[in-house]
Amino acid sequence: MVFWGEMSPQLLQRIIKGVKTDMENASKGILDMTLIDTLCSLGTDGEYDNNMNRDLMRRLETPDLPEPHVFSCPVNNPLKAECCSRNLKMLFPHEMFSALFHHYKEAFFTFIIPSLDTLAAFWDAMKGESFLYI
């Protein structure tokens, strides 16, 4: 797949690294096969390619996160006389932080506020900063 341009070498490396980790966990007797079995069963065990995305969406838990806001942004195209616009999606940080805090507390305290020292350092860095809100 790499040689035919269907997969990047970077993706191949990440997949193989995951395989290696799984093999190490299997040899230690700590590999949870639940997700692997779920992914292998997509499209009736690969028999129906066209059903794989549907099966994946049905079986995986969708995160409880806010919907992105959609903004129409003008885009100048030098090859055309007229201006066009594109819809861009954006998650507001305060909404994301709130959703993490309310639905995924472990992730919130692992990545957002790992310690009180980190929190204090953040607010110290923000002193004197001004932000423009549009």
Summary of the structure (lengths in Angstrom):
residues: 134
radius of gyration: 22.2
end to end distance: 45.5
largest distance: 64.5
contacts: 238
relative contact order: 0.06
helix: 54%
strand: 10%
